[in-house]
Amino acid sequence: MYNLFTSNGGLYIKIGQAIGANAALMPAPFQQKFARLFDDAPQIPYPTIARVFQREFNKSPQELFAYFDEQAVASASVAQVHKARTWDGDWVAVKVQKPDVGRQTSYDLMAFRAVMWAFEKWVFDLPVYFAVDFISSHLRAELDFISEASNAQRTATLVASEPRLAGKVHIPKVYPEYSTKRVLTAEWIDGVRLSDREALGRVVGEKLPETGGGMFADTVHDEKKNGIPESMHHVKLRGGMHAIMHTMVELFSAQMFDWGFVHCDPHPGNIIIRARPGSSSSSKSSSKPVLRDPQLVLLDHGLYVTIRPTVKRQYASLWRALLTSNWDTIRNVTESWGVGEAGLFASAVLMRPVKIDRANGSRSPAESANGDPGKELNAYEQSVRMKERLKRFLVDTDKMPKELIFLGRNMRIVQGNNQSLGSPVNRIKITAYWASRSLVMTHERSTRAWWAHLDARELWRDILFRTAMFSLDIVFWVSKIRQRVRALLGLTNGGFEDELERSVRGFARSTFGVEVGPGAFEG
């Protein structure tokens, strides 16, 4: 299967990446093999790269750059990256689109459309075809590197305008004069990839859990270990894993709830951690590493989704309502989106089990139809229950905001990243705080003072929300204490995200009658 995907390339590589991220449902060799596809997909030979340059610039790479490494430093589904130096002396990363990817993608998307139509009409009788056009258009957009450059520049501007993120997050500078629709040139970044757990643990001075879950648990191989660059050999990053993950969750929360412009592919291969330029680097002893602030560098800006203002506000309201048990708001939002199973949808958003009780304490008709949740089901009964529950999940696909498909992808990957690093932050709390804050601030562009942008009614709700968050803090810190104690005793020290995963597995068993193996919800 691995050979089939790598020989076909294009969207098949993305399918392989999905397997690598969720291979807990399969034997361990699947996870180990397919994890390579995050940044070590098969490369195309240099003569082919040279022909792309000739077609795009009417020059060879050696003519365009003072230096061009013929060996790619990374390769993914759509393109591969080469290190180069401009004639001005700047080191750059040159992303070159693989030939025939555009044509192959068209064929792949045609096959995707046919399969989804068959799933809906013939095989499963489930509403899945409604999302085909939306998904296809965004996957095609990844092939336009001019659009990717625009996304990167827009995100850099948004980050710089947000005081809570400026300096903590860096978007590599784009070089338009060396970029076309099929070649993208950006600033070269030296740092440690988030996927390199061993190197990351050394630069922050922490020992990561030996058997953590998440996106890259136990999947690091020799080719993937880029190691610590020379510029960071005597550096220790302040704040440890907590500072790194806190910045990451805040970044994507700002994208979802404030900017409405979301990066949808934040897997470990697209994130680099480096020492923040200009941060304090003084040290009293040459034998001790110098302390520097960490900076998160976000790569690969080809896949973004723009959230409509109405949907963005509804999504923020949903998040706050979920944490404060405001069932009326949850039902209102989910019904306006054509969702018939509010509890199931809420569980998917929070990635933890949520049961919504009716006001009179009775079970809903949907719940009654599921029968006894504790009853043992055979394989056929399990499939029937799952199919019926999923059919009731989407009752009106015309109302469903299709942006939620990619928001769910982003949330799932960020959750996997946090889990893989030992759950150093309370991801749910940070995300919920950004959601609530975004409702308090109107985000209108004007010269009025900051307090004039406050919504008084939402401000009161925010105060109530912050009060409710105290209980979530207690749960998180109890989990952290338990994790520390188990580590001291030499036991497996799963974190907060691991506990949530176990809860979701129990939810799947009681809701669908399905037994899900450990780690199935990672990444």
Summary of the structure (lengths in Angstrom):
residues: 523
radius of gyration: 23.7
end to end distance: 20.9
largest distance: 75.1
contacts: 1648
relative contact order: 0.11
helix: 54%
strand: 11%
